[in-house]
Amino acid sequence: MKLRPLELRVKLYDEVHSLRRLGLSYSQIIKVIQEKYNEKLSKSHISYWLRDIYNPCGRESIMFDDIKPLEELAFIIGDMAGDGYIKIRKRRDITI
């Protein structure tokens, strides 16, 4: 089976969730997707997407839009690029 481009998978994923929120059944969702995008989705495919078993990015459970830049991460990346070494120590004075 040929894998759809990521942009199309994300668009279909969002559309499936929107249609389900409107109360459409799996069969109705399949029909709307077929008419609008000329793409055939199976009931199991829709079920996996709606139950968050799969997502458009494959096995990755994080979406690209969810990634936020952090100052700490930038520091670590810069340190690795500059020195090529990082030593991580656990601080004993921190309680959780």
PEQUI-V237431 format. One record per residue. PHI is phi in whole degrees, -180 to 180 (* if undefined). PSI is psi in whole degrees, 0 to 359 (* if undefined). NEAR is the number of other C-alpha atoms within 12 Angstrom. Layout:
PHI;PSI;NEAR
PHI;PSI;NEAR
This chain:
*;135;3
-81;133;4
-81;132;12
-71;151;19
-59;149;13
-56;316;16
-59;318;14
-69;318;18
-60;317;26
-65;317;22
-62;315;21
-65;318;32
-58;311;33
-63;319;21
-65;318;27
-60;315;40
-64;320;26
-63;316;20
-65;322;23
-67;321;24
-63;332;14
-78;354;13
95;12;13
-74;147;19
-79;170;20
-58;316;26
-63;320;22
-68;321;20
-63;316;34
-58;315;29
-64;315;21
-64;315;23
-62;318;31
-61;315;18
-71;318;13
-80;320;15
-115;354;19
57;39;13
-124;136;19
-101;118;21
-110;145;28
-88;163;19
-63;322;19
-67;322;16
-61;312;24
-62;317;34
-60;315;23
-63;320;20
-66;315;30
-69;331;26
-93;8;15
57;34;20
-81;321;17
-128;159;22
-141;171;28
-60;338;31
-87;9;24
84;229;20
-75;342;12
-69;129;13
-93;358;16
-107;138;15
-91;150;17
-59;326;15
-68;340;10
-81;347;9
-79;123;10
-115;136;12
-70;139;12
-124;143;10
-61;321;10
-65;319;11
-66;318;13
-61;320;14
-62;314;15
-64;316;18
-63;317;17
-63;319;15
-64;317;15
-65;319;14
-69;324;12
-81;304;12
-94;330;12
78;14;11
-149;139;12
-139;134;14
-116;122;10
-103;127;7
-118;144;8
-87;131;8
-89;131;8
-83;345;7
-87;1;7
-98;126;7
-113;143;6
-115;*;5
